[in-house]
């Protein structure tokens, strides 16, 4: 039983990763994060984004 649950969890994480990666392609996602009062550009810095990527987000906003 435990092996089945582990297998299902691994597959689920693969699907989550697949769709989470698509947020990088979304201009709306980046602009909404930079405009969110709790996150701003600090979110991207903490996430380890390159400075040029952060500058692009700021320009988009």
N, C-alpha and C positions, 0 to 999 in steps of 0.2 A: 504494500500500500504506500509506504513512504517513498519508494522509488518512482511511483506513478505521479505523486504530488510534486516531487523534485523535477521530473521531466516536464510536467505541465508548467511549472514556474519558469523554467529555463525558456521554454517556447514563448510564454507570455512576455518575458523580458525582451526577447528578440523582436516581438511585434511592437512593443512600446518603443524600443530603440529606433525601429524603422520609421515610425510616425513622428517621434520627437525630433529626429534628424531633419524632417521636413520643415520644422520651424525656422531653421537657418535660411531657408529659401523664401520666407515670408517677410515682405516689407512691413506689413501691418503688425506682425509680432514684434519686430525690432522697434518700430516707432512707439507701439503701446508700452513696451518695457521702459523706454527712455523717458516717456511722459508720465509713467506711474510715480506718484510722489514718494513711495517707499524704496523704489529701486534706482531710478535714474541711470546714469552711466556706471555707477558703482557695481551694479549687478554684472555688467559685462566685464569689468575689471576683476571682480572676484571669480568669475567663471573662466578667467584666463584668456580672454579674447585678445588678439593682437591690437596694438594701438591704432593701426590703420583701419581695422574693422570697426572699432569704436568711433573713430572719426567719421566713417561713412554713415553710421547710424545717426550720429548727431546731425550730419548734413541732411539726411532724409527727414529728420524731425523738423 
